[in-house]
């Protein structure tokens, strides 16, 4: 059950970063470095989600 809770939290963080990235892209005053950082963080969270899903799938079998 702890894995599921962690997965939900990571998905929530990913959605927040997705929204922040969208807002940054809409406003031309946001610098490219900030946009790159948001993309990097979003990708890191996505990778964590995938690893967690894979490890959760391995423990089920």
N, C-alpha and C positions, 0 to 999 in steps of 0.2 A: 504493500500500500504506500510505502514511503516513496517508491519509485514513481508511482502515479502522481503523487502530490508534487514531486520535483518536476515532473514532466509538465504538469499544469502551470507551475510557476515559470518555467522556461518559455512556454508558449505565450504566457502573459507578457513576459519581457520582450519577446520577439515582436508581438503586436504593438507594444509601446514604441519600440525602435522603428518599426515600420511606419507608424504615425508620425514620429519625429522626423524621419527621413522625408516623408511626403511633404510635411510642412517646410522643411529646409529647401526642398526642390522648388516649391511654389514661390518662395521669396528669393529673388535674385540677389539680395543683399548678403545672403549667407555665403561664407567663403567655401571654396572647394575642399580645403583641408577638413573642415567640420563635416562636410558631406561624406568624404572618404572615411572619416572616423566612424560615423554612424553606420555606413555600409559594412565596415570591418566588424564592428560590434554585433550587428545584426547577423552577419555570416557566422561569427563565432557561436552565437546562441543557437543558430540553426544547426550547426555541426554538433553542438552538445545535445540537442534534441534527437538528432539522428543516432548518435552513439548510444544514448539512453534507450531509445526504442529498440535498437539492435541488441543491446545487452539484456533488456527486459524480455525480448523474444527468445534469446538464448537460454534464459533461466526457466522459461515455460516448457521448453522441449526437453 
